[in-house]
C-alpha cells in the first residue's frame, strides 16, 4: 500500500527535508494555517515557512498521535519536540526545548494533498521559549 501523503510529509520533516513537497502537495494546493501573516499559502510559501521553522529547530521530531482517513479527507493529530538552536525569524535562538501539538485536515485527490487546514499551538511554543 502506498503511503498516504500526510504521513510521507511528516516523515520527510523528521529528516529535515522539504523536497518531497511536490510529491505530497498538488501544484495548486492551498494551505490554510493559523498564525501565519498570510493565512492562505501556496505550496512554495508553505514550504519556505516550514524550512525556516526547521532551521530554528533542527532537531525537531514529529509524532503522529492519531490519523483518520474518511473518504477524501485525512485528519492528523501531531506533536513535535525540539530545541530552538537557530534563529526564529528575527528572534535569536533561545536554546530551550519545546513540545507543541497541532491538527491537520487534508483533502486528498489523485494521491496528493489538494487543500490543507492546519492549526497548531504557537502561543504554547512562544511561552515555552520565554517569548510570551
Secondary structure as GFF3:
##gff-version 3
##sequence-region A 1 132
A	DSSP	alpha_helix	5	13	.	.	.	ID=ss1
A	DSSP	alpha_helix	21	24	.	.	.	ID=ss2
A	DSSP	beta_strand	25	33	.	.	.	ID=ss3
A	DSSP	beta_strand	40	41	.	.	.	ID=ss4
A	DSSP	alpha_helix	43	56	.	.	.	ID=ss5
A	DSSP	beta_strand	61	70	.	.	.	ID=ss6
A	DSSP	beta_strand	73	83	.	.	.	ID=ss7
A	DSSP	beta_strand	97	109	.	.	.	ID=ss8
A	DSSP	beta_strand	112	120	.	.	.	ID=ss9
A	DSSP	alpha_helix	122	128	.	.	.	ID=ss10
###
